[in-house]
Each structure stands twice: as structure tokens, then as C-alpha cells.
Amino acid sequence: MVNCGTLLKSALVAIVLVVVVAADEKLAKCCETVSKQEITEPITGYMIQKRNPPCVRAVIFQTATGLYCSYLGAPWVQAKIAAFR
């Protein structure tokens, strides 16, 4: 028989693990560096990322092969954003 104290401790540990994993996922999905190199494959979408350390200000372009972190001030980036608007 499992007592309530043991069950409560197990539930608390599980909740803490979920919160820690979720926080790690968020940090892994932001741009910490950017590239000025133009993306040559078709871009299917984009979003602007605000600076929130360790994340930097960036444009995140989505393509069929993945996400690319680009420098917002690059002329080609501004042209791609304008094309989507």
C-alpha cells in the first residue's frame, strides 16, 4: 500500500520535471545568434523575435527544412518581410 505522503512527493517531482523541461524547450527555440547570409530556399513564413537574453533580436524564417535566424537589418531580410506583407 502506498501512503499519501509518498504519492504526493512523486506527483511534486513529476510537476517540477515538466516545468524544467518546458523551460529548456523555450530556450532551445530562440535565436541566440543571427546570420547575415541570404536564405536561398523558399521561405514559407517568418516571425520577429524580440531581444530577451539569451535570445537576440532576430527574424526567424521558416522553410521546408527548418528555421533560420537572420539579422533584421540586412536588406534582403527587409525585402522578404515586405513580400509577405
HUQUISUL-V869693 format. One record per pair of residues at least 24 apart in sequence whose C-alpha atoms are under 10 Angstrom apart, sorted by the first residue. I is the first residue (numbers start at 1). J is the second residue. D is the distance in Angstrom with one decimal. If there is no record, write none. Layout:
i=I j=J d=D
i=I j=J d=D
This chain:
i=27 j=53 d=9.4
i=27 j=54 d=7.7
i=27 j=55 d=7.7
i=28 j=55 d=9.5
i=29 j=55 d=9.1
i=29 j=67 d=9.5
i=30 j=54 d=8.2
i=30 j=55 d=5.6
i=30 j=56 d=8.0
i=30 j=57 d=9.7
i=30 j=58 d=9.2
i=30 j=60 d=8.7
i=30 j=69 d=8.6
i=31 j=55 d=5.3
i=31 j=56 d=6.0
i=31 j=57 d=7.9
i=31 j=58 d=6.9
i=31 j=59 d=8.7
i=31 j=60 d=7.7
i=31 j=67 d=9.7
i=31 j=68 d=8.5
i=31 j=69 d=5.8
i=31 j=70 d=8.7
i=32 j=56 d=5.4
i=32 j=57 d=8.6
i=32 j=58 d=8.8
i=32 j=69 d=8.5
i=33 j=57 d=8.8
i=33 j=58 d=8.2
i=33 j=69 d=7.1
i=33 j=70 d=8.3
i=33 j=71 d=8.8
i=34 j=58 d=6.6
i=34 j=59 d=8.4
i=34 j=60 d=9.1
i=34 j=68 d=8.2
i=34 j=69 d=5.0
i=34 j=70 d=4.8
i=34 j=71 d=5.4
i=34 j=72 d=8.8
i=35 j=59 d=9.8
i=35 j=68 d=8.2
i=35 j=69 d=6.3
i=35 j=70 d=4.8
i=35 j=71 d=5.8
i=35 j=72 d=9.5
i=35 j=74 d=9.3
i=36 j=69 d=8.9
i=36 j=70 d=6.0
i=36 j=71 d=5.5
i=36 j=72 d=8.6
i=36 j=73 d=8.6
i=36 j=74 d=6.3
i=36 j=75 d=9.4
i=36 j=76 d=8.9
i=36 j=77 d=8.6
i=37 j=69 d=9.9
i=37 j=70 d=7.7
i=37 j=71 d=8.7
i=37 j=74 d=8.8
i=37 j=76 d=9.1
i=37 j=77 d=9.6
i=38 j=70 d=8.3
i=38 j=71 d=9.8
i=38 j=74 d=8.7
i=38 j=75 d=9.6
i=38 j=76 d=6.8
i=38 j=77 d=7.7
i=39 j=63 d=9.2
i=39 j=68 d=8.1
i=39 j=70 d=8.8
i=39 j=76 d=9.0
i=39 j=77 d=9.1
i=39 j=80 d=9.9
i=41 j=65 d=8.8
i=43 j=67 d=9.5
i=43 j=68 d=9.8
i=43 j=80 d=8.5
i=43 j=84 d=9.6
i=44 j=84 d=9.2
i=45 j=80 d=9.7
i=45 j=81 d=9.1
i=45 j=84 d=7.9
i=46 j=80 d=9.1
i=46 j=81 d=7.7
i=46 j=84 d=8.6
i=47 j=81 d=9.2
i=48 j=72 d=8.4
i=48 j=81 d=9.8
